[in-house]
Amino acid sequence: MATSWEQTKETRIKKEYNRLRKLFKEIPRDRLDAVSSLVKNAAFMTITLEDLQESINVKGAITEYKNGENQYGTKKSPEVEVYNTMVKNHASIMRQLTDLIPEFDPTPLPSTLPPPKKQDEFEKILARGQGG
């Protein structure tokens, strides 16, 4: 079985797209269809961010540069710069998508059971004698 790194980027993006569609299944269908490009971009960014993380882990976050003959130094690697920008955009898209999910209404549904019977005076006296 191939690991996620051995699969093509396109296949990995498609899998991520399907995963996100399932994750956001609570979004009404008409809204989800309207924001499908956001879901596609989120899937692309997720996979690209994974690839950038792998590259940064292998190559490091700092790269050396040479400007002219005698000017040398170090700077953030191009992967880090792209990663930093993309991770902010990805977070923004995910926030937009999660804002579309209908809020859960914690109000309990009305009970189908009849309301509890009110105690008459005699029952109240008995209840006091039983510690209740």
NORKA-V993144 format. One record per residue. N is the residue number from 1. RES is the residue in three letters. PSI is psi in whole degrees, 0 to 359 (999 if undefined). BURIAL is 1 if it has 9 or more other ideal C-beta (glycine too) atoms within 8 Angstrom, else 0. Layout:
N_RES_PSI_BURIAL + N_RES_PSI_BURIAL
This chain:
1_MET_132_0 + 2_ALA_141_0 + 3_THR_168_0 + 4_SER_333_0 + 5_TRP_339_0 + 6_GLU_345_0 + 7_GLN_157_1 + 8_THR_155_0 + 9_LYS_320_0 + 10_GLU_318_0 + 11_THR_317_0 + 12_ARG_321_1 + 13_ILE_318_1 + 14_LYS_317_1 + 15_LYS_318_1 + 16_GLU_320_1 + 17_TYR_313_1 + 18_ASN_321_0 + 19_ARG_317_1 + 20_LEU_321_1 + 21_ARG_319_1 + 22_LYS_320_0 + 23_LEU_323_0 + 24_PHE_29_1 + 25_LYS_342_0 + 26_GLU_346_0 + 27_ILE_131_1 + 28_PRO_140_0 + 29_ARG_316_0 + 30_ASP_322_0 + 31_ARG_319_1 + 32_LEU_320_1 + 33_ASP_324_0 + 34_ALA_333_0 + 35_VAL_23_1 + 36_SER_329_0 + 37_SER_328_0 + 38_LEU_318_1 + 39_VAL_318_1 + 40_LYS_316_1 + 41_ASN_322_1 + 42_ALA_318_1 + 43_ALA_314_1 + 44_PHE_314_1 + 45_MET_321_1 + 46_THR_312_1 + 47_ILE_319_1 + 48_THR_320_1 + 49_LEU_322_1 + 50_GLU_315_1 + 51_ASP_319_1 + 52_LEU_321_1 + 53_GLN_315_1 + 54_GLU_316_1 + 55_SER_318_1 + 56_ILE_321_1 + 57_ASN_323_0 + 58_VAL_311_0 + 59_LYS_338_0 + 60_GLY_167_0 + 61_ALA_352_0 + 62_ILE_141_0 + 63_THR_153_1 + 64_GLU_151_0 + 65_TYR_163_0 + 66_LYS_116_0 + 67_ASN_105_0 + 68_GLY_197_0 + 69_GLU_321_0 + 70_ASN_8_0 + 71_GLN_111_0 + 72_TYR_160_0 + 73_GLY_189_0 + 74_THR_156_0 + 75_LYS_171_0 + 76_LYS_141_0 + 77_SER_154_1 + 78_PRO_326_0 + 79_GLU_321_1 + 80_VAL_318_1 + 81_GLU_315_1 + 82_VAL_317_1 + 83_TYR_311_1 + 84_ASN_318_0 + 85_THR_314_0 + 86_MET_324_1 + 87_VAL_325_1 + 88_LYS_316_0 + 89_ASN_320_1 + 90_HIS_315_1 + 91_ALA_321_0 + 92_SER_315_0 + 93_ILE_316_1 + 94_MET_323_1 + 95_ARG_317_0 + 96_GLN_317_1 + 97_LEU_317_1 + 98_THR_332_0 + 99_ASP_340_0 + 100_LEU_345_1 + 101_ILE_129_1 + 102_PRO_141_0 + 103_GLU_144_0 + 104_PHE_130_0 + 105_ASP_107_0 + 106_PRO_356_0 + 107_THR_125_0 + 108_PRO_150_0 + 109_LEU_150_0 + 110_PRO_139_0 + 111_SER_145_0 + 112_THR_354_0 + 113_LEU_148_0 + 114_PRO_153_0 + 115_PRO_152_0 + 116_PRO_144_0 + 117_LYS_135_0 + 118_LYS_142_0 + 119_GLN_139_0 + 120_ASP_176_0 + 121_GLU_320_0 + 122_PHE_317_0 + 123_GLU_324_0 + 124_LYS_318_1 + 125_ILE_317_0 + 126_LEU_319_0 + 127_ALA_322_1 + 128_ARG_323_0 + 129_GLY_339_0 + 130_GLN_7_0 + 131_GLY_13_0 + 132_GLY_999_0
